[in-house]
Amino acid sequence: MASPVEEGGRVVKHVIESGAFDDVRKLVFDELKHSAALRDYVREQVESSKTLSGGKQSKERKRVLDELQTELKDRLVERASRVVWEILTKSDGRVAQDIEQKVRVG
């Protein structure tokens, strides 16, 4: 009988080799791209950005984008992480249903 670590390794290897992990990843990204809540949050953060509201001076596009990234990156990554977790744990969602189906097949 295999140890739990060996069995877990076998399951992970099967999930990766069968393409199930890639399928789940694609579903998560699709859900993330279509998340109205995340899109609204990003819009709100950009509209309230200090970088964009800081004076009327003309800045080159790259500099503005770099400053926006510096200002907003951590907040946006944190919010996106929460949305991904919600997508993964939503019991009636496409991702959860796909994972459940793949576990049964595996």
N, C-alpha and C positions, 0 to 999 in steps of 0.2 A: 504494500500500500504506500502510495506517495505521500510525502509530508505536505502540509498545507502550503508551504512556500513553493514546493515543486509543482503542486497542482495549480497554484495561482500563476506561476510562470508559464505553465502549459496553456492555461486559459488566455493569458495576455498574448502569447505567441499566436494562438489560433485567431484571436480577434484581429490582430494586426495582419496576419497572412490572408485571412478571408476577405479583407477589405471592409469589415464591419466598422472599424474605427474611423476610416475615411468617410464612410457613409454617414456616421453620426456627426462627425466634424462638419461635413457639408450641410447637414440639416441645421446644426447650431448656427453656422454662419448665415444661412438663408433666413432663419428666424431672427437673427440679430440685425440683418440688413433691413428687415421689414418691421422692426420694432418702432412703433409710433412713439412710445414713451421715451426711448433712447434718442430718437430724432428730435423730439421736442426739448429734451434736456440739453442736447448739443446746441440747438438753436438759441435757447435761453442763455447758455453760458457764453456763446459767441456775441450775442446782442448786448450782454452786460459786461463784456470784456474791457478791462482797463486799456489794453493795447489798442483797441479800435476807438475808444472814446477819449484817448489821451491827446487832445490837440488836433489842429487842422493841418499840421505839417505834412508835406508829401513824403511818403516813405516808399521805398521800392518794395515790390510784392514779396520777394524772398525774405526780406527783413521782417515784414509784417507777419508772414507765416511762421518764421522762426520764433518771433516773440509770442505769437498765439500759442504755439506748441509749448513753449516754456511755461506760459501762464496756465494753460488748461489741461495739459497732458495727464497729470496725476488724477485730477477730478474726473476726467472723461474715462480713463482706464478703470478707475474704481467703479464708476457707474456701469460701464460695459461688463465688468466682472460680475456685478450683482444681477444684471439682466441675463447673462449667460447661465448663472446659477439657477435663476428662476426658470429659464428655458429647460434646463436639465432636470429640474425637480418637479415640474408641473406634470402631475400624474395623468392628466387627460390630453397632454400635448403630443405633437407628432414625434418629437425626439424620444420621450419616455416610451411611447408605444413602439417605436422602432427598436429601441434598446431591448425592451421586453421580448419582442419577436425574435431578435437575434440571439438572445440568451436561451430561448426555448429551442431554437434550431441548433445552437452550439452544444 
